[in-house]
């Protein structure tokens, strides 16, 4: 809510929608660049996008490796293959 000449102006849904669309178009390259940053998970060493790290930490793979304190990459790959096979069933 903004004030202009002591009159309150309420932003409508259309105004907000257009504002967000314009902002995205003006800053598209920066936003996409920030979204594509990859980081390594501290628990299982898998590379994930920074914006998805919290969601990744809730996956079965990451939880299992965290509980068992597994850091060996070969074992991690074996677990990933076994998990994919189990998901297919």
N, C-alpha and C positions, 0 to 999 in steps of 0.2 A: 504494500500500500504506500503510495507516494502522496505528498502534499504539494499542491500547486495553487498559489494564491489563497491559502487557508481552506482549500476545498480538497477533500480526500478523493483520490482517484483509485478505484479498484481495478486491478488487472484481471481482465477476463481470461477465460481458458484459451480463446483464440489469440489474444495478445501474447500470452505465455508460450503457446505453441509456435507462433511465428517468430518470437524472440529466440527460442531454443533452436529453431531451424536455421535462422540467420547466423546465430553464434556457431553452430556446428559447421556450417558452410565456410565461414570466415576462418575457423581454427581447425579445419579438417585434418591437415597434415600433422599438426602438433598432437592432436588427440589420438590419431591412429598410431603415431610414433610412440607415444606413452603407453598405449594399450599393447603394443607388441614387445615390450621389454620382458625378457625371460630371466628368471631367477632359479637358483637351485634350491630344492626343498632341503631344509636342514635335517630332516628325519630320514629320507630315503634317497636323497641325491638326484631325484628326477627333476628335469628342467621343465618348469611350467611358467605360464604367463603370470606376471606379478599380480594382476587383478584376480586370478583364479587360485592363488596360493592357499587361501583359507578354505575354499571349497575342496581343494585337493587333499588337504590334511584330514578331511573327514572321509576319504575313500578307504575301502577295505585294504587296499595295497599299502597305503601309508600307515594306517593304524596297525596292521600286522607287523610291518617292519619296525615301527616304533616300539611296540610291545616287546618284540624279540631282539631289539637292538641290533638289527642286521645291517651291516655296512658293506658286505662283500657284493660287488656288482654281478658276479656270476650267479649267486644265489638269488639276487633280486630279479634277474632275467628269468630264472627257472620259475620263480613264484609268479611272475607276470604271465608266463605261458600257461601255468596251471590254473590261474584265475580266469584267463580267457576261455579255457576249455570248460571250466565249471559254469561259466556264464552262458555258454552255448547250450547246455543241457536243459 
